[in-house]
Amino acid sequence: MTSPLFWLVCGLKAQEPSAPKANVPQTRAYDGNPPMEDTERHLGPFLIRGQNFSVVLHEKRLPGASDPRFAQTLSTLEIRDEKEAVLYDKTFTFGIEKGKLERSLKASASLLSGKYFTGLLISYRLKLSTGEDAEAWQIFGYQDGRYKAQDAKFRIFDKPLRSDHPMGNPPAEMKLVTPTGVVTKPMTPEGETFEFRVWTGNFYVMLPVGVNFAHGKLYPSKRCFGTGGAKPGTHEISCDIRIEANPKPPDAETTFLRLYRGEEPGQGEVLHLVLNQNSKVQVLDASAYIDWGLAGDLMQVAFRELWLKVRIDDDDQKEGWIHSDEDFAAIGLPSRSPEP
């Protein structure tokens, strides 16, 4: 189970990492036929270091679209200062197929406020006519200029890059599992960590993202390393992750669940259970490999080998790990679009 990488719209391709991508057709630039209506929305003002910034969303609307969900999409995003000067703009291409837009792209903006850093968070959500969803983000703010005075300017922060060495590009948090115990520590120097709420397709994952405002860089959530298994030495392992999930009773009177009863995901004996609408489900833990990807100046995330640890009906003998969409649906977490 992975969250589709956001290759976004403007002909840009994800550079990192080599994780699964959404299997969707390429978007063609709109040729102006049939004519569309232009709309404009202003978000803000957002106060950052005594300066007000606004975000302007230019959108295109297709009158009489065959599907109202694909009648409007973002075409251009601008960030302006308080004098209305455009500091940043980005244009997105789109196409029309069978009387509707091939995709609907929406954007929102909010302040990212911490103890030391305040920035502007731009969130994008893409909905495809094939039923897939994806999301991406940008962070803008002031690099503080402690090393070079000329760097103290409003800018987009560099995106997180993946490194296979635990110290090659330090993550916001690093977890090291050793025979003597587990060590987890923050790894973002000269900055602070913010939490992103990321949709997986079935539930939300809460991920830390490091913001280094001295260098104007972002650091990718957490990395986890350990020893043992088939690989020699210290190597990347899946991370424990925090999720927001609200299982709901399935529509069917009975469903079937496959549990792996080992201490780690995918290990141990396999237990096959029959659940009914009155079965009690507790989500105890979650685990995944976390991959950050790039599409131009947009950042995105995907989850490899996403597992949930659950307990059924308060029975320790019915406790274990589940992995597939079918099993997520069986406990009341079917694949769907994110909640508002």
N, C-alpha and C positions, 0 to 999 in steps of 0.2 A: 504494500500500500504506500503510495507516494503522493505528495501534493504536486500537481503539474507545474513545471517551471514556466515562468512568465517570460516568453521570448519577445514580448511586446511589439507589436503593431508597426513600428517605423522601419522595418527592414533590418533591424539589428538582431544579431544572434548571440545567445548566451555563450560566454567564454569559459566560465568556471562554474561548477565543476562538471564532470562528465556524468551527470545524473540523468534519470529518465526525463524526457521532455513530453509535453502534450502532443498527441498525434492529431494535428489539425492542419487544414490547408493553409497555404500562404495567403496573406491578405494582399489584394491589389489596391493601388491608389484609386480613389474615387474620381470618375471622369466628369462629374457634374450632371449626369442624366440618369434618372429624372431630377428636376430641381429640388433642393432641400431648403428648409428654413433654418436661419441662424438664431441662436439664443446665446445669452451671456449671463453669467452669474459671478458675483463678487463675494469673496470670503474674507473675513477679517474685520477690522485691523488686528494684526498680531504684533504686540509690543515686545521688541527684542533689543536690549541694551539702549533703551530710550528712543528707539526708532520704530515707527509703525510701518509694517509691511502688509500687503494685501495679495491675495491670489485671485486671478481672473480665469474663469473657465469658459472657453468658447466651445459651444456644442452645436451639433448638426441634428436636425429633426426631420424624419421622413414622414410627411403627411400620408395618412391612409395606409400605414405599414400593415402587412398581413398578420404580424404578431406584435402587440403593443410593447412587449418586453424588449424588442429590437427595433424600436422606432427612434431612438435618440442615442447619441454617443459623443464622447469628448473628442474634439478635433485639435484644439490648441490649449495649452496651459501656460499662463504667464505669472511671474512674481514681480510685483512692482513696489517701489519704495514710496514714501509719503509724498514725493513730488511727482508721482505717476511715471517715473522712469522705469522702463522694463529692465530688470536685472537678470532675468532668466526666462526663456520660453522654449517650449517643446511642442512639436506638431506630430500628430498621430494619423496614419492612413487607415482607410476602411473601405469596404466594398459592400455592394448590395446584391442579394441573391434571392430569387423567388419572392420578390415584393417586400423584403425586410433586410435590415442590416445583418451582415454576417456575424457581427459581434457588437456588444454594448460595453463601452468602457466608461467608468465613472471614477471621479477623483474627489477626495476630501482633504482638508487641511486642519491641523491643530497645533497648539503649542506643545513642545516637548520640554517640560520644566523639571529641572533637578536642583540639587543643592548648589552647584556651581555653574551649570550650563543651562541656557535656554535656547532652544532652536525651533525650527519650523519643520514639522513632519508632514510630508505629502504621502497619502495612501491612495493606491490605485486598485480598482477591482475590475476584472475583465470577465465577462460572461459570454460564452460562445453558444451559437445556435445548436451545436452538437450536445449541449448540456454540461460541458465542463466549465469550471470556474478557476480563476487564478488571481493572484494579488502580488503587488510589488510596492516598494517604498523608496523615498528619498528623504534625506535630512539636510537642511540648510541652517547655517548659523555663522557666528563670528569665530574664526580662528583667533586665538587670543594674542598672538604676536610676541610671546615672551622670548622667542629666539631671534625673530626678525620683525622689526616694527612694521615693515611693509606688508607682513602677512596678516595684520589685524584688520580683516575685511570680511564682509558678508560673502559667503560662498557655499557651494554644495560640498558636502563632506565626502571624501573618498570612500568608495564602497569596500566592504569586507572581502578579503581574498582568502582562499583556502590554502593552507600549508599542511603538508603531511608530517612535518616535524612539530612536536608540541611547542617548541619555542621559536619556530620559524616566523610565525605571525601570531602573536599571543592572542588567544580568545578572551572574551569577557570573563569567563570562568574556566578553570581547568580542573578536572577530576582525575586523580591518579589512584588506581587500585593496585595495592601491593599485597604480598602474603601477610604483612603485619597490620594491614588496615587500609582505610580509605582516606585520602587527603583531598579536600576541595578548597580552592582558594581563588580570590579574584585576581585577574591578570591584566587589567587595563591600567597602564601607567598614565599619570597626568590627565585623568579624566574621571568619568563615572559611568555607571551602567544603568540602562533603561530596559524595561520589559516590554516586549512586543507580543501582541495577541494574534496568533497565526492560525488560520483555518486549515485543517487537514483534509477536508471532504466529509468527515464524520463528527469532528469535535474540534475545540480550540486547544492549541498548545501555547504556553506562556514561555517565551524565549528571552534570555538576557542578551542585550546588544551593547557593546562598549563604545563610548564616544570619547575619543582623545582630542580635546579641543586645543591642545598645544600644537598638534601637527595637522589638525583638520581631517582626521581619519576615523573610520569605524572599524570595530573588531567583531568577528563573527561569534555570537552567542557563546556556547560552551564546547569544549573538546574533552573527550574522555579517553584515557589510556590505561592499559593494564598488561599483565603478563599471563602466560598460560594459553591453553588452547592449541590450535594447530600451528600458529605463528610463533617463531622464536623471539625472545626478548620482549621489550615494551612496544606495544602497538595500539592502534586505535580500537576502542571497543564502543559499544552502544552506550548512550547516556541515559540516565534517569531524567525524565522530563515531567514538568507539572502541566496538567491539563485541566480544562473546564469541560465537563461532560454532564449532560442531563439525560440519562437513559429514560426512554418512555416505553410503556408496554407495547409490544408489537401488535399489529392488527390480527395476525393469525392466532388461533387458539393454542397451537403448539409450535415451537421452533426447536431447532437442533443446534447444539453447541459442541465444539471440539476444544478441549482444554489440554494444554501441556503442563504437567504437574511438577516440572523441575524448578530448581531455585532460579535458573536463568531462562530467558526467553528461548523457546524452541527445544527445550531439554525435558527429559523425564518421560514417564508413561503418558499415553494419550487417553483421555477420558472423554467418552461421548455421552452427552447429557440431553435430556428432553426438557425444555422449559415451557411453562404455560404463562398466561397473562398475569398470574398472581405470584410468579417467581420473583424473589428479591435479588437484585443485582447490586453489588458494591464494587466500584472501581478502586483498586488499592494502589496501583502503580502504573507507570508507563515508561517505555524505553524505545529509543530510536537512534539511528545515525543522523546527524544534522548536516546538510550540505547547503551552503550559500552559493548562489549563482549570480551572474551578471548579464544584463542586456543593456548595453550602452551605459548610461549613468543611472540605471535602475537596479535596485537590489531585490533579490528574491530568495526563497528558501524551499527546500524539498526535504522530505523525511524518508530515509531508507529503513526497511525492516522495522516498521512501526508495530509495537506490541503493547497490549494492555494486560495487566494482571487483575483478575476479578475473583470475587467470592460469591457463590450462589447460595441463597437461603441460609446465611450465617453458618454454613457447614464447612469446616476446615478441610474436609475430604473432597469438597467441590471447589477447590481454590487452585487457580493456575493461570497460564498465559494464553491469550487468543491473538489472532493475527490477521485473518482474512476479512474482506468486506462482508462475507456471509455471516461470520461470527460476530462482527460488530453489529450487523443488523439484527442478529438473534437476541442481543442484549438490549436492543432499543436504540442503537446508534447507526441508523442506515446512512448510506451515502446520499448527500443532499446539498443544496445550496446553503450558504451560511445564513444564520439568522441576522436580522437587522441589528 
